[in-house]
Amino acid sequence: MGYGYGVWLVYKDDDMQTEHISHLTIACFMKKYESQKLYNKLIKSSDKVIVNINGQSEYYFSSFYEHDTNKICSWGYNASCEKWDMYKKICNKYQCDFAITPHTSMEYGMFPKLLKPININNKKLHCKICCVDIRSDFPVDWKIIQCK
């Protein structure tokens, strides 16, 4: 199950460490070849991206993406990114689920009541675009395939 293949914005931030690779999803539920094509198209626009995180925690339920049949929910933070409209235009040319709301999930689980969301100060993250394998139901198993 999981989320197929996709493209993420990956960041490193000591204050926002996760058990899985820290990221914001651009697109998911893709075939491997298509995700690599999308990745190559997106890095031509810029391989480094700045994202603004809203520190008010949010829940993301398993129906967040159109093709999501997982039972996994999460909590995290919504974000804004100057390039998101451009990403949407590009992603519309590919078979994928585009993340309409940019966000980062901090913790995943089967039961929302067991998650422990916290609020943080708003912050700016420096991200890089990566092609990823997110087929596992276990976030710790997700892997980066390609990253510049």
Secondary structure as GFF3:
##gff-version 3
##sequence-region A 1 148
A	DSSP	beta_strand	5	11	.	.	.	ID=ss1
A	DSSP	three_ten_helix	14	16	.	.	.	ID=ss2
A	DSSP	beta_strand	23	30	.	.	.	ID=ss3
A	DSSP	alpha_helix	32	45	.	.	.	ID=ss4
A	DSSP	beta_strand	48	60	.	.	.	ID=ss5
A	DSSP	beta_strand	73	80	.	.	.	ID=ss6
A	DSSP	alpha_helix	84	91	.	.	.	ID=ss7
A	DSSP	beta_strand	97	98	.	.	.	ID=ss8
A	DSSP	beta_strand	103	109	.	.	.	ID=ss9
A	DSSP	three_ten_helix	112	114	.	.	.	ID=ss10
A	DSSP	beta_strand	123	133	.	.	.	ID=ss11
A	DSSP	three_ten_helix	139	141	.	.	.	ID=ss12
A	DSSP	beta_strand	143	147	.	.	.	ID=ss13
###
